Amino acid sequence: NKPRRPPQPKPHFLLGNMRDMPKGGNEWVKYRDLGRKLGSDIVYLNIFGRSILAINSLRTANELLDKRGAVYSERPRLPYLKELSGWDWNLALMDYGRKFQLYRRLVQQYFQPSIVSNSYESLVKLETWKLVNNLLKTPDRFVNHLHNMAGGIILMITYGHKIKPQGDKYVELVEELRKSGSQTPGSRLVDTFPSLMKLPKWFPFAEFHQHATKSRALSERMRREPFEAAKQHQAAGTAIPSMTISLLESDFASEGFDREQTIMDCSGVVYGAGADTTVTSLTSFFLAMMLHKDVQRKAQAELDTVIGRSRMPQFSDRSSLPYVNAVLKEVLRWQPVTRLGIPHCAMNDDEYNGMHIPKGTVVFSNIWAILHDPDIYPDPESFIPERYLPDSSGEESKVPDPASASFGFGRRICPGRHLADSSMWIAIASVLHLFDISKIKASNGREIEPKVSYTSGVVNIPTPFKCAITPRFPQAASVIDDSIDLDGEN
Ligand code: HEM
């Protein structure tokens, strides 16, 4: 009378599904393929008593993670990240409970749609105009400029910190963290066998201890340094209004948790999550545009008609630019920022379509597979913004907005999604309006085909590539100049 499990590859009598466990990169493709092999949109694995469930369809992700939020809002134990590397303060990894609910409430209130449009849009616009101004001067450093744009936005919102145009220490800290390498959470051996944590540091298979020590130091710097700086400004009377200062001055009920620690942690997670994600997506946008000149041309024709060539796009133009909106959707779908999301975990036993999902099951939402499902997004590897637009007979598209998956699910859905959406939209509209993005040319004038590849970590980062970014019309520079007075910063 064993309860029926969700579809599972036949387990080895000793190793269980150890050998089926996707690892070594491209885990999202391997989970999708396992599902196809089993004829199911969910895949269950048992690794030495540890249950893992991968969800490969939007329907089941909605059914389990959204509708059954009371069951699936926990995060797994993650010994490497939380216990060894000291990231347990981070809301994104935190266990579901009173502390999580307090942190989530405090963070969320600063990123409601109305707050984003009323309080942050002018900052987002200013940082975007700095971005296009920088692209005009040093186009080769476009990734750096994207880091400055995202860092400029999130550090101002979070700490009232105005970044230095070059080499800002908090922008660099995020880059350092990214370079320190990150694997899919829960994919290290020590996550499967937590007792490995007890191995001495010198032991041959215990090199994870060294990585963890570095990661711990970065984690501590990330939450403490900008927070302490904001506090010093507050004491000196020089603080710029920000989330940190607002929380320090507010009398929120801290429910028995240390107030200062709570504020430091909440600000730290926003800084960490906000500085890297939009950069990644916008880098994919540059790559997509370089590879798809036809898409660029269509978006630019729309921008020429709606905006003309004498001003910058504004947020108020958004509803008149359906093709540009569709480009943003396709960027989020084509290369989702997190391909397996951040794992959820079942807080209780659950039953789904007659299948038993045990308490403690680690649940991966395979965002990549959901957004690359050929039945929903035909020809999923291609970049086709038209899929979201009305067809030739004028009938509205029924293709789901990728935002329904790319920002995660249920009670853990990304609280920064409205800010991410605004920042990415204005950046995409402004860059397409002013620039052509092309493949670089060899000395014989022939275009060099770029090698398209991505890293294999939690965040889906394109490996470095070059592209030519050139003004699209002669008055591009004056359009920027007229919009932004960099000294006065209007
Ligand atoms: C393109 C940009 C972004 C994408 C694609 C993205 C995506 C995601 C995803 C997939 C999750 C996991 C959701 C889940 O567990 O189901 C997440 C969580 C989170 N994101 Fe974002 N994010 C982006 C930008 C941002 C920004 C700008 C912020 C800062 C305001 C932010 C803050 C967070 C936080 C704090 C969490 C943890 C939520 C929790 O565990 O309850 N993200 N994000």
Residues whose N, C-alpha, C, O or C-beta is under 5 A from the ligand:
A	BS01	HEM	L91 A92 L93 V269 V270 A273 G274 T277 T278 S281 V337 T338 G341 I342 S406 F407 G408 F409 R411 R412 I413 C414 P415 G416 L419 A420
